[in-house]
């Protein structure tokens, strides 16, 4: 007889185990059996909860994206002006929690998976659109709409570029330096936006 309330606990354990297994392997070359073993359950139970490897991988990526969104929301709590909100978004996206080795490995494999999986591609687009729209909403209060769109694309590219560069170097960036670099670009764009 199944234990009441165990499903969310087991699902979370499987998601955490997936992230850890990908981190250890450094690729998607992990099996449902390995994930289940790390989670302390049978592969049959893992299949029962998720259906298969791709569904477990997608659930792990959703969890990573949810964690990132929580960091952004927390960072935005004390931001009152559009500029403070942009600074908060930048800081949250470059937070040290995003650079934990298992999370980095999961992100990189997720980018690869998105080339062959429509659902993974959709999740990646949701992340990119959310970042872009959060930036554009606040940038539009500081510059014209087309310049805000351009600046948001640049900020997104810088954030992703810093992430990928440091992921490949197997190290977390110095948070203050990374944030300062992105804010330097923002300051240049703000100056252009106000120049006559």
Secondary structure as GFF3:
##gff-version 3
##sequence-region A 1 196
A	DSSP	alpha_helix	6	25	.	.	.	ID=ss1
A	DSSP	alpha_helix	32	39	.	.	.	ID=ss2
A	DSSP	alpha_helix	43	50	.	.	.	ID=ss3
A	DSSP	alpha_helix	53	76	.	.	.	ID=ss4
A	DSSP	alpha_helix	82	93	.	.	.	ID=ss5
A	DSSP	three_ten_helix	96	99	.	.	.	ID=ss6
A	DSSP	alpha_helix	101	113	.	.	.	ID=ss7
A	DSSP	alpha_helix	118	139	.	.	.	ID=ss8
A	DSSP	alpha_helix	145	168	.	.	.	ID=ss9
A	DSSP	alpha_helix	175	194	.	.	.	ID=ss10
###
